[in-house]
Amino acid sequence: MKQLLNERKKRLIEFRKIVRKKEYEFKPINIPEHIFSQCEQCLSALYTKDLEESMYVCPYCGHHFRIGAQKRLEVTVDKNTFKPMFDDLESVNFLNIPGYDNKLKAGKELTGNNEAFLCGEANINNERVAIGVLDSNFIMGSMGSVVGEKITRLIEFAGSEEIPLVIFSASGGARMQEGIISLMQMAKTSAALSYFKGLYISIMTNPTTGGVAASFAALGDINIAETTSLIGFAGARVIKQTIQQDLPQGFQTEKFQMEKGQIDLIVQRKDMKNTISRLISFHKVK
C-alpha cells in the first residue's frame, strides 16, 4: 500500500510539472486570500495554516518556501532568547537615486525591520551564538553599506565574545542603488572574516546569489545549503551570453553545488536547528 501511494504521489508531481510547462494556471478558484497558498514547484493548493505548521515546506514535493528574517529566527533559535543588535543603522539615499527612498520605505513596512539584515545574539538548543539573517523581502536581501556594516559588526562581536557565528543568506546580490560603496562590502565582510578565529557556519537559502554568494556566504568553516535553494553568482542567461556555452543542467541547485564541493551539507528546514547545535557541540574545545 505504501509503495502504491508513493507511485501515485510521483505521478501527481509529474502531472503538475507538465501543467506548469504548458503555462496553464493551476490555482484555487473563488477562495478567500490567505486561506490557501500555492506551491511554486508542484503548484499544489496548500491550506495556509498547515503550511505554517510545516515551516513553510510543501508536503507534496518538499519545496521550501522563502521565509522572512523574523520567521527564520522563530524556527531556528530558542524561544525568547534573541537579542537584536545594531538596529539603529539605516540606509540613506546618498547618491540621490530616483525611487530608492520609496524602496527603502516599502522594505521597512513589509518586513518590520530597518534593513535587510537582522542580527543579534541568541541561543540555539542552549548554545549561545551570534546570528544574522538576510531577508529577501527587503529589496531582495541586497547588500548595501548598512548591511555590510551590520555583518562586519556581528563578526567582530562574535570574535570578542568568543562565540560561534551563524549567518543565513538570502539575497539577490549587491544593492546597486549605492554604487561602488555597495560592491565594497564584499571586500569588507570578507576581510572581517579573515580576522575571525571562531566557528563560522554559513547557511545559504533560496536564493543566494551575486555579491553575497561571492563573499561572506561562501566563506564559512562549514557551508550549508537549505533544501531547494538556488545558489550562484549571476543568472543562467547572463552566464550563457557571457561565455557563449551551454550550461550544465541544474548547475545552480544545491545538489549540483554539493557535488562540486561548494557546500558541505544539504539540510532540510525542519532539521536545521538541531544540525547547527550539533555542529557547534562537535567544535567545542574540551
C-alpha positions in Angstrom: 0.0 0.0 0.0 2.8 2.4 0.9 4.5 1.7 -2.4 1.3 2.4 -4.3 0.8 5.7 -2.5 4.4 6.7 -3.4 3.8 5.9 -7.0 0.6 7.9 -7.1 2.4 10.8 -5.5 5.2 10.7 -8.1 2.6 10.6 -10.9 0.8 13.6 -9.4 4.0 15.6 -9.2 4.9 14.7 -12.8 1.5 15.7 -14.0 1.7 19.1 -12.3 5.1 19.7 -13.8 3.6 19.1 -17.3 0.8 21.5 -16.5 3.3 24.1 -15.4 5.4 23.7 -18.5 2.3 24.4 -20.6 1.8 27.6 -18.7 -1.7 26.7 -17.6 -2.9 28.2 -14.3 -3.4 25.7 -11.6 -4.9 27.8 -8.8 -7.7 27.6 -6.4 -10.8 29.5 -7.7 -13.0 31.8 -5.6 -11.2 31.1 -2.3 -10.5 34.0 0.0 -6.9 35.2 0.2 -4.7 34.0 2.9 -6.7 30.8 3.3 -4.8 28.8 0.7 -1.3 29.2 -0.8 0.2 27.7 -3.9 3.4 25.7 -4.1 5.8 27.4 -6.5 7.2 24.0 -7.5 4.4 21.5 -7.9 1.5 24.1 -8.0 -0.4 22.3 -5.3 -3.1 24.3 -3.3 -2.0 24.3 0.3 -4.0 25.2 3.4 -2.0 28.1 4.8 -2.4 27.1 8.4 -1.0 23.6 7.6 1.8 25.3 5.6 2.8 27.4 8.6 2.9 24.4 10.8 5.2 22.6 8.4 7.7 25.6 8.5 6.5 26.6 5.0 7.6 23.4 3.3 5.3 21.8 0.7 4.1 18.4 2.0 3.8 17.1 -1.6 7.1 17.9 -3.2 9.2 19.2 -0.4 9.7 22.6 -1.8 11.0 25.1 0.8 9.1 28.4 0.5 11.1 31.6 1.1 10.6 33.0 4.7 11.4 36.3 6.2 14.0 37.0 8.9 11.6 37.0 11.8 10.1 33.6 10.8 13.7 32.3 10.3 14.6 33.2 13.8 11.4 31.8 15.1 12.1 28.3 13.7 15.9 28.4 14.5 16.6 30.0 17.9 15.4 29.1 21.3 12.2 31.0 22.3 12.7 34.5 23.8 16.5 34.3 23.6 17.1 36.6 20.6 18.5 40.0 21.4 18.7 42.3 18.4 21.8 44.4 17.8 22.7 47.4 15.6 19.0 48.1 14.8 19.7 51.9 14.8 21.6 51.6 11.5 19.5 52.7 8.5 20.4 53.2 4.8 20.2 56.6 3.2 19.9 57.6 -0.4 23.4 59.3 -0.6 23.5 59.0 -4.4 20.0 60.5 -4.8 18.9 57.6 -6.9 15.3 58.1 -8.1 12.9 55.7 -6.3 15.4 54.4 -3.8 13.8 56.1 -0.9 10.4 54.5 -1.7 12.0 51.1 -1.9 13.6 51.6 1.5 10.3 52.6 2.9 8.5 49.7 1.3 11.1 47.3 2.7 10.7 48.6 6.2 6.9 48.3 6.0 7.0 44.8 4.5 9.5 43.3 7.0 9.1 45.5 10.1 12.9 45.9 10.1 15.1 48.9 9.4 17.3 46.9 7.0 17.6 43.6 5.0 19.9 42.1 7.7 18.5 41.3 11.1 21.2 40.2 13.6 21.9 39.8 17.3 22.7 37.1 19.8 20.6 34.1 20.8 20.7 30.5 21.9 20.3 27.5 19.6 19.5 24.5 21.8 21.1 26.3 24.7 24.2 27.1 22.6 25.0 30.8 22.6 25.6 32.2 19.1 25.9 35.4 17.2 23.3 35.1 14.4 22.3 37.1 11.4 19.6 36.6 8.8 19.2 38.3 5.4 15.6 39.0 4.5 14.8 38.6 0.8 11.6 40.7 1.3 13.7 43.8 1.9 14.9 44.9 -1.6 15.7 41.2 -2.3 18.1 41.0 0.6 20.6 43.1 -1.3 23.8 44.1 0.4 24.3 47.8 0.7 26.6 49.8 3.0 24.4 49.3 6.1 24.0 45.5 5.5 27.8 45.2 5.1 28.4 47.3 8.3 26.0 45.2 10.4 27.5 41.9 9.1 31.0 43.2 10.0 30.0 44.4 13.4 28.3 41.0 14.1 31.5 39.2 13.1 33.6 41.4 15.4 31.1 40.8 18.2 31.3 37.1 17.8 35.1 37.3 17.9 35.2 39.5 21.0 32.7 37.2 22.8 34.4 34.0 21.5 31.1 32.5 20.4 30.1 30.8 17.1 28.9 32.9 14.2 25.8 31.8 12.2 24.6 33.6 9.1 21.6 32.8 6.9 21.9 34.2 3.4 19.0 35.0 1.1 20.0 37.7 -1.4 19.9 38.9 -5.0 23.4 40.4 -4.5 24.8 43.9 -4.2 22.5 46.9 -3.8 23.2 48.8 -7.0 21.4 51.9 -5.8 24.5 52.5 -3.7 27.1 52.1 -6.5 30.7 51.2 -5.7 30.0 51.6 -1.9 27.8 48.5 -2.2 30.4 46.5 -4.0 33.0 47.4 -1.4 31.0 45.5 1.2 32.2 42.2 -0.4 35.8 43.0 0.5 34.8 44.5 3.9 32.9 41.5 5.1 35.5 39.0 3.7 38.3 40.9 5.4 36.4 40.9 8.7 36.0 37.1 8.5 39.8 36.7 7.8 40.4 38.0 11.4 37.6 35.9 12.9 39.1 32.9 14.7 35.9 31.2 15.9 33.5 28.8 14.2 31.5 30.3 11.3 28.5 28.4 9.9 27.1 29.8 6.7 23.7 28.7 5.6 22.7 29.5 2.0 18.9 29.6 1.4 16.8 30.4 -1.7 18.3 32.4 -3.4 21.9 33.1 -2.5 23.4 35.0 -5.5 25.6 37.9 -6.6 28.0 39.7 -4.3 26.7 37.9 -1.2 27.4 34.5 -2.8 30.8 35.8 -3.9 31.8 37.0 -0.4 30.9 36.1 3.2 28.2 33.5 2.3 30.8 31.2 0.7 33.5 31.7 3.4 32.0 29.6 6.2 34.1 27.0 8.0 31.0 24.9 7.3 28.8 25.9 4.3 25.3 24.5 4.5 22.6 24.8 1.8 18.9 24.6 2.7 16.9 22.2 0.5 15.7 23.6 -2.8 18.0 26.6 -2.8 19.3 28.5 -5.8 23.0 29.3 -5.4 25.3 31.1 -7.8 26.8 34.4 -8.8 24.9 35.5 -12.0 21.7 34.4 -13.6 21.9 31.5 -16.1 21.0 33.7 -19.1 23.8 36.2 -18.2 26.4 33.5 -17.9 25.4 31.8 -21.1 25.5 35.1 -23.0 28.9 35.8 -21.5 30.7 32.5 -22.1 28.7 31.5 -25.2 28.4 27.9 -24.0 25.5 25.7 -22.9 25.4 25.3 -19.1 25.0 22.0 -17.2 21.5 21.1 -16.2 20.6 22.4 -12.7 24.1 24.0 -12.2 22.7 26.4 -9.6 20.9 23.9 -7.5 22.1 22.9 -4.0 22.7 19.4 -5.2 25.0 20.5 -8.0 26.9 22.8 -5.7 27.5 20.0 -3.2 28.7 17.7 -6.0 31.3 20.4 -6.9 32.4 21.0 -3.4 30.9 24.4 -3.0 28.9 23.4 0.0 29.3 20.7 2.7 25.8 19.8 3.7 22.2 20.0 2.4 19.8 20.3 5.3 16.0 20.4 5.4 14.4 23.3 7.3 13.0 21.1 10.0 16.4 19.7 10.8 18.4 23.0 10.6 18.2 23.9 14.2 19.5 20.6 15.5 22.1 20.4 12.8 23.6 23.8 13.8 23.7 22.9 17.5 25.3 19.5 16.8 28.0 21.2 14.7 28.7 23.7 17.4 29.0 20.9 20.0 31.4 19.0 17.8 33.7 22.0 17.6 33.8 22.9 21.2 37.2 23.0 22.8 37.2 20.3 25.5 
